[in-house]
């Protein structure tokens, strides 16, 4: 594992942690993202979250990372989303007008000012949810950063294409999908589902309205494999091995009528993304152990659900970010 940072303070702290935990496989370098090619290495996986949107030219940074990504490697990226950050950008402008500095006293005053604003102010929803407003250093990073840009979904897709990458999937995909949550019950649901995936994601972002970040997986555009290998057409899905995500919960208290439990992913920020399940579905969900294939799991409920119902439920679990798949045995 290789880690880079331009901050010597951050690297010093990481060296301390490396020594404390006896990590033998972590190499550290003081290096800018734009200079990553100087290492002369190629990486199977690259993680870059919360950084590219602060660079003078994010395109240069993303292209630099793309050029050291293995042909069939994966890149995990997080950048800011535009619409949900409207309140933050308003407060950034406010801070510039008042020339608010980064002293602890000024930041405490700024935090108190934000706390006193109306609940209808665009910053209110963000300040309630974000860690950036709980202590001065993070408040400074959110509101006093000199460089900060955000992306809509169409801008993100265009950015990836411009930099030689293709979109793979959202790390949490349910908030972007018209088949999930309250959006699945809207009058426009069928029209939304009929759109191509990039347009679906763009439309749902507009309907959600409060996304503050985009967290996704990208691949090189010349990757020799499919960008989205998971499919529920044909029978390949039966050979997938589902794995439950560790931050999901099954709640049985006060389940809706006709349901025995509700599945929740704690990474979701939208409460409508809870998934009610019935007794047969719960037996399927309980049988997911990370070892058995979908086909092996479904043998335990043979006769209780049809193939179509089983396929639809497994697909729902995946779309609602309850499970991911080991699909290697399906190829």
Buried (B, 14 or more C-beta within 10 A) or exposed (E): EBBBBEEEEEBEEBEEEBEEEEEEEEEBEEBBBBEBEEBEEEBEEBBBEEBBBBBEEBEBBBBBBBEBBEEEBBBBBBBBBBBBBBBBBBBBEBBEEEEBEBEEEBBEEBBEEBEEBEEEBBBBBBBEEBEBBEEBEBBBBBBBEEEBEBBBBEBBBEBBEEBBBBBBBBBBBBBBBBBBBEBBEEEEBEEBEEBEEBBBBBBBBEEBEBBBBBBBBBBBEEBEEEBEBBEBEEEBBBBBBBBBBEEBEBEEEEBEEEBBBBBBBEBBBBEBBBBBBBEBBBBBBEBBEEEBBBBBBBEEBEEBBEEEBBBEBBBBBBBBBBBBBBBEEBE
